[in-house]
Amino acid sequence: MGEQTVSDKPTDKPAEKSNEKSIDKPGDKATRAHKDVGAAQDEQKRREFMHAMLADLRALERMLREGRFETGPCRIGAEQEMFLIDRHWAPARASLQMLEKLADPHYTTELGQFQLEANADPQLFSGDGLSRMERQLDELIAKARAAAAELGVAPVLMGILPTLRKSDLGLDSMVPSPRYRALNKAMADLRGGAFEFSINGTEELIVEHDSVMLEACNASFQVHLQVTPAEFPRMYNIAQVLAAPMVAISANSPLLFGRRLWAETRIALFRQAVDTRSHTHHLRESEARVSFGTRWVRDSVLEIYQEDIARFRTLVGIDLDEDPLAKLARGETPLLKALRLHNGTIYRWNRACYGVMDGKAHLRIENRVMPAGPSVLDEVANGALWFGVMAELGAQGEDVTRRIDFDQAAANFYTAAREGLGAHFIWLDGEDLSAAHLVLDRLLPLAEAGLRRQGIDEADIKRYLSVIETRARTARTGSRWLLSSWTALKGKATSGERSNALVAATVQRQQTGRPVAEWERARLDEAEVGRANYQQVDQYMTTDLFTVQASDPVEIVVNLMSWERIRHVPVEDNDHHLVGLVTYRAVLRFLANGGSMQDTPVSAIMKTELVTVGVETRTTDAIELMRKHRYGCVPVVQDGHLVGILTDEDFLNVASKLLEQQLGESKP
């Protein structure tokens, strides 16, 4: 039930801008003239696209007025996004090869070449509709798993892949689609600079990137519910209120680049990844392209489409071959291509969807708040909870807008994303509830009644809602499982090895079909040492650093080396730029010569001519560098800032693990 004629994803690197003054060279004027002509043609296409979009809107208005929508059977649907990983548990750019091998229209690409999407067929919201959805999702993932194995890769269902690194997010990892590149360029041009990200959770992450490829860190499980035009406003508002508890109970994305952030970090990351607002207009009130929305829907789905056209500039201008009003005059159903394409570049967490099936138009509400994983059973259980509560509140004629303020519903949503099942909400009529109690005491009974009202099989009702009940009672969401595993491995392995273990454990547990509330914590041995990714230094460098400043007394260095049993102490300035390095040998020479530890600054004994490596440096290159210069350590820097340190002991640890694995494999 996904909108197959339009892609939902953004995306291309903007042209590099120079701050240098322009100097005309032979051919420059001709080149600029050519660009001006191209820009004029793009603007002409954009105007034509806007004209087509407004024509679609008029056609939609007429269809609503004349009752040209299906109002009979209610259908549900799902879209399953997944990551592709290699034998090192790192992202694998294999989506195009996967599509060729699968040769199945149920599968399609996502933004990154290390992603894949599987679209389930629509099911009737009755009888065994939910279990049929689960069976097909299992079949689609099993088919993807078999095809991936032939390519030496594997699929995994996670909201954010822990082994993703910034180096995986270059434009060479983007699916080579002209539309993706055009959309990315348009977004970058509107933004007027680099894409900057700042997420504060348990830890803080600040990242700058040159494209929207950070959006490719996200994978979702999206569900669709068909509604009639008359009930759309009320049902959409209910979906908005339910967004908060649905995020809390389904949270599965607490880690990004080795940092503990939000319980559902996708919410913050996706909002910033495709934010086209300029840095220079902070005082002007404007909405991000990824948003919860700004107000309730009062009378019609038209309000959403009208607001999105009014607020957001079209990002593409393409040739369209449909006259929707002429089609209506002939008694045909238009596809509304322009309107749907623009809708595909606006990322409301609950999205209004127009579709055509068997020549008949219908409306759907697409729930986009839930992450992929941890298991298919968990995902379908999440969907069952949402479908059931939507059905019951919808049947009761509930007008939630009279019982909760819109801004409070939005605040609940972001609180849930930050805190997960530990969140507290101001619920309907001002009631203060924890997320767990809300799910257990309010939503589960509503969902049970709603599913029964729709005629869902009793065994399926019990099966799916019991998964939710157990998860809520034990607080064992996917996010909690990842964090508890991550914490349990602290001090036992590097950040890269811990990330590998999480992904390896997820892959293995997903194949059991058990829900996450029954999962045991991840173990290091599940990643198999021989398959650990030691190709780049960021996988095993030490990031828990003890540093000093140049003006500190040597005494503090001596004590640090004694307390922490380390032989190298980096020297930073106030902005965390690396300015020097103090070695154990330098300290020994200083003390042997009778130097005063209290009166001598670190700057007197530190080494300032340093050889460093970057986070993406190949391991073999780092080893060769240390051998060549006979270094006992080498600092790892990014943009001049110290981010880690490599020592000869780190290399010995890696070699030891690889040797143990090799010896283990050689045994009978």
N, C-alpha and C positions, 0 to 999 in steps of 0.2 A: 504493500500500500504506500510505498514511498513514491515521491513524485519523480517518475522515471524520465520524463522529458527534460527535466532541469536538474542541475547538480546543486547540492546544498552547501558546497564548500567554497571558500574564498580562494585568493592566492596570488606575484612575481616580483622579482627583485627590481626596485626602481633604478632608473638610470643614475649612475654616479654623478653627484653634483660637485663642482669645483668652486672653491672660494677665490681662485685666482682671477685677475682681470683678464678679459678676453682680448686676444690680439689676432686681428684678421690675417689669415694666411690664404694662399691661392686655393680656391674652392670652398672657403668657409661660407661666403655669402650664398653660394649655390646650395650648399648643404642646409643652411638655415632656411632658405626659401623652400627647399624640399620638405623640411620638418614642418614649416608653417602650413604648407598645403596638406600634409598628413594630419596635422592637428585640426585644420578646418574640416577635413573629411570626417574625422572622428566626432567632432561636434555636430556635424550634420547627421551622422548616424544616431547620435544620442538624442537629437531632437525628434528624429523619426521614431526611435524606440519609445520616447515619452509619449508621442502621439498614439502609438499602438497600445501602450499601457493604459492610457486614458480611455481609448476605445474599448479595451477589455473591461475596464471598470464600469463603463456605461452598459456593456452587454451583461455583466454580472448583476447590475442593478435591475435590469429588465428581467433577467431570469428569476431573480428573487421575487419580483413583483408578480410575475406570471406563473409562479409555482412550478418551474421547470427542474426541480430537484427530486431525487429519489428520497422517499420518506418511508420506505417499507422495511426490509430486514436490516438489522444493525450488524455491522461487521467490525472486526478488530484486526490489527496487523502489527508487524514488528520489523525493525531493521537492526541487524546485528553487526556492529563494527568490531574489528579485531586487529591485533598487531601480528606481524610476521617476524620471527626471530631465527637467528642462525644457531649453529651448534655451540657458540660461546654465550648464548642467551642475549645477544645484542640484536638490535633491529636489523632486519634483512631486507634489502631493496629487491623484492621479488614479486611485487603485485602484478606486473604486466606478464611475467612468465606464468604466474598462477592463473590469470584469466585465460591465457592461451591454452593451458593444460586442462582447466576445468571446462571450458567451452559450454558454459551454462549461464543463461540470462539472469539467474537469481543473484549472481555475483557482480560486483562492480568495484571500481577503484575509489579510493579516498584521496585526500590531498597528498599524503606521503606515499612513496613507493614501498614503504614498509607497513602499509595498512591495507585492509581489505574489508569490504562490506558485503553481507549476505542479506537479501531481502526475502522475508517469508511471504507466502501467499496469504491473501485475506482469508479470514475464517469467520463464520457466523458466530455472533456472540450468544451462544446457546449450546446446550448439550455438551459434546466433547470438544468444543472450540478451543479451549485453553490447552488441553492435552495434545490436540492435533498440532497446535502451534509449537509446543515443546518438542514433539517428535520430529517435526520438520526442521527446527533449529538444530537439534542433535544430528540429524542426517546431513544438513548443510555443513556443519562444523566437522563432522566425520569425513565428509567428502573433501573438504579443504585440507584436513589433516593428512589424508592419503596423498593428495596431489603435492602438498608441501614436502612430504617425506621423500618423494622422488627428486625434489630439488634441493634436498639437504637442509630444509628449513621447517618451521612448525608454527601454527597459529596459537595465540594465547589471548584470553579475554581478560583485560585489565583496563581500568579507567585511564591510568597513566602508566606507561612502561618504565619501571625503575631504572633499567639499564640504558635508557635514552640519554645521550649526551648532546651538548650544544653542537658539537661537530657533526652529529647525525642530521642536523636541520638546515643544511645548506640547500641552495636551489637545485643542486644536482640530485637531491633526494626527492624533489617534487615530481609528481606524475607529469610527464611532458605533454600537458594539454594546453592548447592556445588560450582557451578560456581561463584556465587557472592563472596563467601568466598575465593575461590582460587584467583580470580582477585584482591580482596582487599589485600590479603597477598602479592601477587606479586608486587602490587603497593607500598605497605609499604616497602617491601624489597628493591625495587629500590630507593625509596626516602631516606632510611637509617635513619629514625627518625620519630618523630611525624609530623602530618600535621599541618602546621601553616598558619593562615589566617590574612591578614591585609588589610582592606578596608577603605579608607579615602573618606568620602562624606561630607555632612553637619556636621556629627559627625564621630567619628573614632571607628572602631571595630577591636580588636586584639583577636584572639581566637586560642587556641591550642587544637587539637583533635587527638585521637589515631586511627582513621580509616577514610575512605572516606564517612562516613555516612552524613557528612555535605552536600554532593551532593543531599541528599534526601530532602533538603530544597527547591529544585527547582521543578517547574511544568511548562511544556511548551505546546504550541499548535503548532505542527509541520505540515507543508504542503509539498506535493510532486508534482512535475511537470515532466511529462514524456517528454523526448527529444530524438532526434535521435543521433546516434554516431557522425554524421558529424557536427551537430550544437552544440554538447555538449561543446566544448571549449569556443565558443563565448557566449553561454547562461550561462555557469557557471561564466564567468567573469562578465556578467551583474548582476547576482545574488550577486556577491561579492560587487559590487558598490552599489546595492540597500540595502544591509544589514544595512547601517547607517540610512537612513530615515525610514526603517521598524521598527527598534528598537525605534526610536524617537516617531513615531506615535502610537506604540502599548505598550509602557512602562507601567508596572503594578506591579513593585516589588521594592518599595523604602525603605522598612523597613525590618530589620533583628535583632532579639533579642532586640527589642525596640529601635534600633538606626536608625536614618535617614541617609541613605548612598547614593547610586547611584539611579538615576531615574529607571534604570533597573539593580538592584543589582545582578540578576542571572548571568550576564555576568562575573562579577568579581569573584563571589563565585564559579561558576562551573569551571572556569579556575584553581582556586587554589585547589579546592576539589579533583581533580584527577591529580594533577601535580606530576609526578614521578621523577622530576629532583632532584638530590642530593644537599644538602645544601653546600657541599664542592667544588662545581664546578661553582662558580659565574662568574669567568672570561671566562669560555668557552661558546661560543655562542651555544645555543640549544633551541629547540622549545618545548612548553608545549603540552601535549596531547589534550588539549582543546585550539584551536587557530583559528585565522582568516585565517591562511595560511602564506606562505612566498613569493609567486610569482604568476603571471598570468599563466593560462593554455594556452599553445601555440598550440598544435596539436591534443591531444587525452586525453581521460579519463585515459589512462594508466599512464600518468604523475603523477596523484594524488596517485594511488595505488603504483607506484614505489617509490615515495617520502616517503610515509607512511611506507613502508617496510624498506627503507633505514634509516629512522630517528628513528623509534620507535621499541623497543624490543618487541617481542611477549610476552604476559602475560600469555598465557595458552598453554598447550600441551595436546591435547585430541586425542582420537582415531577417525579417519575419515574413511568412507567407500566408498569413491568416487574416481574413476580414471577419471578425466575430459577429458583427451586426448582420452582415450578409448571410452568414451561416444560420443565424437565428431566423431570418426571414424565410429561409428555405426549410425551416423545421429541423435543422441539424443542431448538434451540440458543439459549441466551440471549445477549443482546448485552453484558450486564454494564455497563450504562450508567454507574452510579454509580462503580464501581471504575475504569473507563476515564477518567471525568471527573476524578476525583481524581488519577489517574496523569498526566493532562494538565497538572497544576499542580506536579508534581515533575519537576525538570529534570536527571535523571542524564545524563551525557555518553554513556553507553550505556544505553538505555532498554529495558525489557521491554515488549512490545506484545502484547496479545490482539486477535485479529481473527476475523471470520466471513466466509467466502467460499463462495458456493453452498451455504449452509446448514451448512457444516462449520467448526468452530473450528480455529484454528491459533495458533502462537506465533511471534513474530519478535524479533530483536534489532535495534534501531534505533541506528545509529552517527550521533551528532550532533556529532562533533568537527570535521568538515571545513567550511571556509568555502565560500561561493559563489565561483565563478571559479577561476583567471583565464579559462579557456575551457571549453567543454563537453567537449572532448577531454581536458583536464587532469582535470576532475572524474570522468569515467568511468574514466580511467586510475587515479585514486586508488581508486575503487570496486573496480576489477579487482584491484588489489594487496590490498585488504582482504578481498574475497571469496575470493581464491585462498589466502591464508595461513590464513584461517579454515577453509577446506575441508580443507587439507592437515593442519594441526595437529589438527583435529577427527577426521579419518580415522585419524590415528596414535594416537588415544586419549590425547593429551598432557594430563597434569594439571599445569598450570603452577603451581599453588599449592604444589607440592613443590619448585619450583625458584626461586621469587622471593617475597619477603615482600610482602604487600599494600601496606604503607606505602611500600615502595620503588617499586612500580608507580605509585602515586599521585605520588610525588616525581618520577619520570621524566616523567610527564604534564605537570606544571607547569613542569618544566625545559624541555621541548620547546616549551611555549607561550611562554616567555620568550625562548628562544634560537634556536628554529627548527632549521634543518638544521645549525647550529653546535653543537648540544647534545651532551653526553656522558651516556650512561646506564650505570647498573649493571644489566646485563641478566641473563638466566637463568644460574643457577649462579654469580653474582657476577662475571661477565665485564664488563670495562669497555670500552665501545664508543662511538665517535662515531655520531651519528645517520646520517650518510652511509654509513659502513661497515656499519652494521647493515642499512640498506636494501639496499645493493649485495651484501653477502656472505652475508646470512642470509635476508632476507625475499623478495627477488626469486626465488631458486631455489625457495623454498617456494611462492610464489605461482604460479610456472610449473607446478610439480607439481600443485598443487591445482586450477588451472584445467583442466589436461589431465585430471586425474582426473574432473572434472565433464563432460568431453566438450566443452569450449568450442572453437570453431573455431581451428585453429592460427594462421591469419592474424590473428585478433583477439588471441590471446595475445601474439603478437610485437608487434603494433601498440601495444597499451596498455602492456605492460611496458617497451617501448623508450622510451616517453614518460617513465616513471618513472626508468629508468636514466639517460637523458640529463639529466634534471633533477637527479638525485642527484650525477652526476659533475661537472656544471658549477656546482652550487649555485645555479642560477637558479630559485628558487621565485618565486611571486607576490610574497611579502613582499620578497625581495631585489630584484626588478624595481622595485617601488614605491619602495623606499628608495634605490636607485641613481639612479632618475629624479629623486626629490625632492632628493637631494644635488647632482646635476648642475645643477639649476635654481637652487640657492642663490646669492644675489647677483645673479641676473638678473631676479627678479620677486618680488612680494609673496607671502605665504603663500597668499592667496586665488587668485592667478593660478597658482601652482604646483599647487594642488589642482585647479583647472579643467583644467590640462594633463594631469594624471594620469587624470582621469575621461574626458576627450576621447580620449586615446590608448588607454585600455582599451576604450572603445566601438568604436573603429575597428579595433583588433587582434582583438577578439572576432569581428568579422564576417569575418575572414580564415580562421577555423578553426584557425589555427596554435597549437601549445602555447606556454606562456609562456617556455620555455627558448630559443625562437627569436625572441622579441620584442626589438626595438630600444628604446632608452630613449625616454621621452616627450619631446616638444618643445613649446615654448611656442606655436609657430605652429599646432599642431594644435587648440588651443582656439579659434582664430580670434578675434582681438582684438575684433571687433564683437559676439561672443557672450559675451565675458567678463562676469561678473556684477559690475557696479559699483553695484548698487542700494543696498547698505548699506556703511557706512564700514569695516567689519571686513574687507572684501575687498581693500583696498589700503592700509590704514594701516600705518605703520612700527611694528614690534614689537621690533626690536633697538634698545633704548634705552640712552642714556648719561645717568645721573642723578647728582645730588648731594644732600647734606643741608643743611639751613638753617645748621648750625654750621660747615660747610666754608668755607675762605677763598675769596675771589673769584678768587684766582689759579688754582685748579683749574678754574673755569668758563672762564676765558680760555684755558687750555691745551686743554681739551676742544674748544672751538670751533675752535681752530687745528688740532689734530690730526685731528679727525673732519670738519672743514669743515661744521659745523652752526651754525644761527643761534638755536636754542631749546634750553634745557636744563631739563627738569623737576626739581623739588625734591620729594623724598619724605622721610617719616619712617621709623623703624625697621621699621614694619609695612607699608611700601610704600603708604601713603596719600599721595595727592597733596596737597602743602601750598603749592606755589608754582611759579612759572615765571620763569626768567631769559632775557631776550631779548638779541640782539646789540646792539640800540640802547641798552638799559639799561647794558650794559657800556661802550659807547662814551661815553655821557654821564658815567658814573662816572670813567672814565680821563681824560676831557677836563677834569673838575673837580679833577684831582689826587688822586683817592682812592688809598689804599694797598691793593694787592692782597693783601699778606701778612697784614695786620692786620684787614681788614674781613671779617665773615662774609657769606655768601650772603644771609642773611635781610635785610641792609640794602638790597639792590638788587632782590630778587625781587618779583614781582607776586603778591599773595595773593588778590585778587578775580578769580577765574577763571571763565570760561564753558567748560563741558566738554560733550562728547557721549557717548552710550553706544555700545556695539558694534553695536546694532541700528538706530542712527539712519540715516534715509534720506540718501543722498548729496546730493540736492537741498536738504534741510534744512541739512546741514552747510555747503554752499556759501553758502546764503543767510545763515547765521549769520556766517560769516567776512566776507562782503561788508558786512553791516550794521554790524559792529563794526570793520571794517578790520583784522582779525587776520591775521597771517602764519602762525599755527598755532593749532590747538585740540587740547587733550589728550583722549584717549579713556579713559573710566573705566568700571569695573564694580564695583559694591558699594563705591565709594570708592577702589578700588585702580587705579593707573595700569596700563593694558594696552597703550596705543599712543599714537601722536601723528599728527596730520594737518597737513600744511603746504601752502602754496599751490603748492609744487613738485610735490606729489603730484597735485593737481588738474591741473596743466599736463601731467604725464606721461600721465594718463588721457585728457585732451583730445587730446593728440598722437596717442595710439594709435587713438582713435576716428576722428580725422581721416584718418590713414593708411589705415584700413580703408575709410572712405567714398570716398576718392580711388581706392583700389584697385578698389572695386566699380564705379566710374564709368568705368573704362577699358574699351575694346571687348574 
